Amino acid sequence: MPLKLKKKIKVLIVDDSLLFREMLKQGLSKDPDLEIVGTASDPYDARDKIIKYEPDVLTLDIEMPRMDGIDFLKKLMPQYPIPVVMVSTVSERVFEAMNAGAVDFVCKSGQQTKGMDAVMNELAVKIKIASTSRVAHWKKTVEQEAVMETVNKHMHHKVIAIGASTGGTEAILSVLKMFPRDMPGTVIVQHMPPVFTAMYAERLNRECLMEVKEAKNGDLVLQGRVLLAPGGYHMRLQKKGDSYYVECREGEKVSGHCPSVDVLFESVAQKAGKDAIGVILTGMGSDGARGLLEMRKAGGRTIGQDSTTCVVYGMPKVANELGAVERQAPLSQISQIVYGMLEM
């Protein structure tokens, strides 16, 4: 039995491809029950047009520049719950989208196998069904918002500091990949020459949920952001008011390195004290051991990678012998331990 509709369903199309946006607009406009109120090229454009046009249903792509569709859903639904139908290529990420609040999905690649008209018909039907769905439960209550605000404020004051050397590139990736996107600001020293730190930061940024960038002098240490010390520069944590930022300066080698983990950890001990968590990972030598001890003395929590999972059990070994390591653990458990320490 066909759906009986009293008024046209207002639809906003969100897709980064101009060609595909126009194809959807033209195809869906043929359905007398649908009104295409606008199109948007990315979530930021969509946000403004949702407020302007008040659509009944959103069609949304997953892969988009600036912010992907799933991230947008996670921000949108608690504030402005609206039925969403994903229009995307074949990907397991559609299930992430459904978990984040999407009502249904249509596969873009279906146009090659079923034909564009069939895809449009399928999408039109799913939009009509979505328009009748109940999504109000996604909106956060005032009490939930207050709890989240408290949690975010708590996280805002925390800092995670990580140091590594030989074998550290993969170890750091292993830890960061397990961090959720709302982790406290994280600062890292990996012994690496200039140029390579920028390339490494880009790789981490592609593979992790948090934003990762090579640090520049004055960069803010923000929740959801990771700053990697640039090769040839010491990175220190600084604080102004309630905000943390980094200072990146050239200098003589400390503990045999520039950037030095000791330099970073000592500054974190001074500026963040008990609000910091220090992690020392695989590496040759002793850089970071003394700084981690300072962090622990200042009330910070400290973790060292264990001997069985280190490529080189040098830096964590010295730190442990100095009494700087509160807890030693295999690499696979470190991210979970960090998260647990944040909740204490």
Stockholm file with secondary structure:
# STOCKHOLM 1.0

chainA/1-344         MPLKLKKKIKVLIVDDSLLFREMLKQGLSKDPDLEIVGTASDPYDARDKIIKYEPDVLTLDIEMPRMDGIDFLKKLMPQYPIPVVMVSTVSERVFEAMNAGAVDFVCKSGQQTKGMDAVMNELAVKIKIASTSRVAHWKKTVEQEAVMETVNKHMHHKVIAIGASTGGTEAILSVLKMFPRDMPGTVIVQHMPPVFTAMYAERLNRECLMEVKEAKNGDLVLQGRVLLAPGGYHMRLQKKGDSYYVECREGEKVSGHCPSVDVLFESVAQKAGKDAIGVILTGMGSDGARGLLEMRKAGGRTIGQDSTTCVVYGMPKVANELGAVERQAPLSQISQIVYGMLEM
#=GR chainA/1-344 SS CCCCCSSCEEEEEECSCHHHHHHHHHHHHTSTTEEEEEEESSHHHHHHHHHHHCCSEEEECSSCSSSCHHHHHHHHHHHSCCCEEEEECSCTHHHHHHHHTCCEEEETTHHHHTCHHHHHHHHHHHHHHHHTCCCGGGSCCHHHHHHHHHHHHHHHTCEEEEEECTTHHHHHHHHHTTSCTTCCCEEEEECCCTTHHHHHHHHHHHHSSSEEEECCTTCBCCTTEEEECCTTCEEEEEEETTEEEEEEECCCCBTTBSSCHHHHHHHHHHHTGGGEEEEECSBSSCTTHHHHHHHHHTTCEEEEECTTTCSSBSHHHHHHHHTCCSEEECHHHHHHHHHHHHTC
#=GC SS_cons         CCCCCSSCEEEEEECSCHHHHHHHHHHHHTSTTEEEEEEESSHHHHHHHHHHHCCSEEEECSSCSSSCHHHHHHHHHHHSCCCEEEEECSCTHHHHHHHHTCCEEEETTHHHHTCHHHHHHHHHHHHHHHHTCCCGGGSCCHHHHHHHHHHHHHHHTCEEEEEECTTHHHHHHHHHTTSCTTCCCEEEEECCCTTHHHHHHHHHHHHSSSEEEECCTTCBCCTTEEEECCTTCEEEEEEETTEEEEEEECCCCBTTBSSCHHHHHHHHHHHTGGGEEEEECSBSSCTTHHHHHHHHHTTCEEEEECTTTCSSBSHHHHHHHHTCCSEEECHHHHHHHHHHHHTC
//
